[in-house]
Amino acid sequence: MFKFKDVTYQHFINIKEMDIPGNQINFLVGDSGTGKTTILKMLAKLISPTAGTIYYHQQPLEDIDPIEHRKKIILLPQKAHIFKQTIKDNLIIGLKYHNKSYTENDLINILKEVQLNKKLDDDASLLSGGEQQRLALARILLLDADVYLLDEPSSSLDQFSEKLIIKVVVEYIKKTNKTLIMVTHNLDIANEYADHVIRLDGMKKEVS
């Protein structure tokens, strides 16, 4: 699905060649500073490589309209913003931006998917950190994208909540035949759930 060819970014990313398969659970692992988040941002066309080319379905990313691209490739950052409004307001804001229709049942069902037992008119600002992360996850899953880019979605959660979030994401991706590219520091999580692991070590890259 994605192919890197002679890609560099500033002084800390230097990837001669790398393939990321579609319709699989892909994990990016490695120490801090090895460029994992930067790779996600390049895949989402938020930033461009210093040199080299990234291909999406054999088409150079630089030739793809960024607005259209971001409708298909959704990035969830480490600290997703939760608006001080209702849970429903937080869920539909992305749908409005992408001009997607929805029903009340769609919203209720996605809350069940992420195991968030709340009402649509509940105040989102009163949710715990783990609940807010599940709400942010539900918001992007509603967009029905082709590819989901997740930057350590469970980094600030306790062990139980972390396992829950990862399990929910992986099950959804497999059930809907989507593609997941997730950054994590937790090698146990990667080894348990990944179809494909990319290990970043400074400017070096290993694939297993």
Long-range contacts (C-beta under 8 A, 24 or more apart in sequence): 1-56, 1-57, 1-147, 1-179, 2-43, 2-54, 2-55, 2-56, 2-181, 3-54, 3-55, 3-58, 4-52, 4-53, 4-54, 4-55, 5-52, 5-53, 5-54, 5-55, 6-51, 6-52, 6-53, 7-42, 7-49, 7-51, 7-52, 7-53, 7-54, 8-49, 8-50, 8-51, 8-52, 9-35, 9-38, 9-42, 9-47, 9-49, 9-50, 10-50, 12-38, 12-202, 12-203, 13-38, 13-39, 13-49, 13-203, 14-203, 15-52, 15-205, 18-198, 18-205, 18-207, 19-207, 20-181, 20-196, 20-198, 21-179, 21-195, 21-196, 22-147, 22-179, 23-177, 23-178, 23-179, 24-179, 24-180, 24-195, 24-196, 25-170, 25-173, 25-174, 25-180, 25-182, 25-193, 25-194, 25-195, 25-196, 26-179, 26-180, 26-181, 26-182, 26-194, 26-195, 26-196, 26-197, 26-198, 27-181, 27-182, 27-183, 27-184, 27-189, 27-190, 27-193, 27-194, 27-196, 27-197, 27-198, 28-181, 28-182, 28-183, 28-184, 28-198, 28-200, 29-183, 29-184, 29-185, 29-187, 29-190, 29-197, 29-198, 29-199, 29-200, 30-199, 30-200, 30-201, 31-200, 31-201, 32-185, 34-200, 34-201, 34-202, 35-200, 36-151, 36-183, 36-200, 37-78, 37-151, 37-183, 39-200, 40-75, 40-149, 40-151, 40-181, 40-183, 41-75, 43-73, 43-75, 43-147, 43-149, 43-181, 44-69, 44-70, 44-73, 44-74, 44-75, 44-149, 45-69, 45-70, 45-73, 46-75, 71-98, 71-143, 71-145, 72-145, 72-146, 72-147, 73-145, 73-146, 73-147, 73-149, 74-140, 74-143, 74-145, 74-147, 74-148, 74-149, 75-149, 75-150, 75-151, 76-136, 76-137, 76-140, 76-148, 76-149, 76-150, 76-151, 76-153, 77-151, 78-151, 78-152, 78-153, 78-155, 78-156, 79-156, 80-132, 80-133, 80-136, 80-139, 81-136, 82-124, 82-125, 82-127, 82-132, 82-135, 82-136, 83-124, 84-123, 84-124, 84-125, 85-123, 85-124, 85-125, 86-120, 86-121, 86-122, 86-123, 86-124, 87-111, 87-116, 87-118, 87-119, 87-120, 87-121, 87-122, 87-123, 87-124, 87-127, 87-135, 88-120, 88-121, 89-124, 90-124, 90-135, 90-136, 90-139, 91-120, 91-135, 91-138, 91-139, 91-142, 93-139, 94-139, 94-140, 94-142, 94-143, 95-142, 95-143, 98-143, 100-142, 100-143, 100-144, 102-142, 106-142, 107-142, 110-138, 110-141, 110-142, 111-138, 113-138, 113-141, 113-168, 113-172, 114-138, 114-141, 114-165, 114-168, 115-164, 115-168, 129-156, 129-157, 130-157, 130-158, 130-161, 130-164, 130-165, 133-157, 133-161, 133-165, 134-164, 134-165, 134-168, 137-165, 137-168, 137-169, 141-172, 144-176, 145-178, 146-178, 146-179, 147-178, 147-179, 147-180, 147-181, 148-173, 148-178, 148-179, 148-180, 148-181, 149-181, 149-182, 150-180, 150-181, 150-182, 150-183, 151-182, 151-183, 152-182, 152-183, 152-184, 152-185, 153-182, 154-184, 154-186, 155-185, 162-186, 162-189, 163-189, 166-193, 167-193
